[in-house]
Amino acid sequence: MSDLENTKKIESGIYSKGKIDLESIIKSIKQNSNIIEAGSIHTFTGIVRSTSKNGKPVVSMKIDAYDELASESIKKICEKLKQREGIIDVKIVHLKGEFELTESLVYVVVASAHRKEGFKTISDAVEMYKEEIAVWKREDFSNGSSEWIH
């Protein structure tokens, strides 16, 4: 039995930090029975940056979510995107917990027949989850203050 056959199927949704990584998601997506139709796998990894949208210096971040609702929204996004021509599979995994600068927050993986539809779908997936899922983040600033945002 190969390593891929031993890999558990990973569902899109909310996971606690440290429970899942990008390599595991890619291995899982390769288990899709239609993966032989794919010519590319695209990935996006969102990480903690050192400044807020308003330019405030960020030192750390906390992500929290209403797990059931957020996971349901993520799964709906993935199902919608998988209906597109040439899209084999879509996985979105958003992490929650305490994060330091440069740590991974979210993974988006798209398997597609050709790169063009894969690039478009991964971009659309990022925009959709940013708008639609019930996730909140607390940015902790260098001056000791913090702010929760959705």
N, C-alpha and C positions, 0 to 999 in steps of 0.2 A: 504494500500500500504506500503510495507516495505521500509526501508532506501535504500536498494540496488536498488529498482525500481525507487526511486527518484534521484539516482545518474546519473549525465549526462555522456554520453559516451565521454571518453577522447581519442583524437587522438594522435598518436606519433608525435613528432616534437619539435620545439623551443618555449619556453614560457618565459615570463618575470618572474624574481624572485618574489616570493610571490603569484603567480597566481595559483599554483598547488602544491600538496604535495603527498607523497608516499601513504598515506591511500586512497586518492581519486583515484589514479591509480589502486590500488588493487581492490577497490570497482567497478571501471569501468570494469576491466578485468573479474570480476566475473559475469558481465552481458552477456558475450559471451554465445551464445546459446549452445555451446558445452562444457561449463565449467563442466558439470556433468561427463565428461570423464577424467577430471584432477584429479590427485592424489597429486599434489604439485604445489605451487606457489613459485618461486624463485625471490629474489630481490637483486639488487646491487645498492648501493648509493655511488656515487663519491663525495668526500668532499674536501675542500681546506686544504692542508697540509702546514706545516710551513717551508718547504724547496723546492727549485726548483729542477729540474732534476740534475742540476750542484751543488747542495748543498748550494746555496745561501739562506739566511734567508728571507722568504716571510712573509709579514705582512697583505697583502690583495690581491685581484684579481678582475679584471674586465673581463667579458666574453661578446663578441659581435659576431654576426652571420649575414650572409646574410640569413634572415629567410626563404624565399621561397625555395632557393636552399638547405639549410641545412635540412629543414623539408622534402623536396622531397627525399633527400638521406636517411634520417632516415626511412621514410616510405618504401623505397625500401629494406633496410636492414631487416626491420620487415617482409615484405612480403616474402622475400627469406627464412628467418628462419622459418616462419610458414609453409613452405612446407615440413619441416622435419617430419619424422615419430614420432608420439607421442607428437608433439608440438601443443598445443591448441591455444595459443595466445602469442604475443610478443608486448610489449610497450616500447618505448624508449622516454624519455622526458628529453631534455637538457634545462637547465635554462640559462638566460642571465641577466646581470646587474652587480652590485657591490657586492662583497662577502668578508666577514671576514673569518678568520681561522675557520675551522670545519663546515662552512655552506655547505649545499648540493648544488651540481652543476648539477648532472645528476642522473636520476633514470632509471633502466632497470628492467622490470618485465616480467617473463616468466611463463606461465601456461603450465604444461606438464602432460602427463599421468603417467609418472614415474620419479623419481628423477634423474636417471642417464642422460637421454637426456636433462632434465631441467638444470642440472649443466653445461653440455657441451655447451648448447645453450646460457646460460647467459654469459659464458666466451667468446664464439665466438662473441656474440653481442657487448660486450665491446671492443674487439679488432677491430671489423669492424667499429664501430662508431668513434673510435680514429683515424683510418686511412682515413675514407671516407667523413666525414661531414665538411662543410665549417663553422668552428667555430674558433675564435681567442681568445686568452687570454692574458691579460696584467698582468704580475706578478709585484707587488709592493714590493720592497725590503726594509729591515730595514735601509739601508744607504740612503734612499730617492730616489734612482734610480728605474727605471721600464724597463720592456722589453716585447714587443709583440711577441708572438709565435703562430704557428698554429699546 
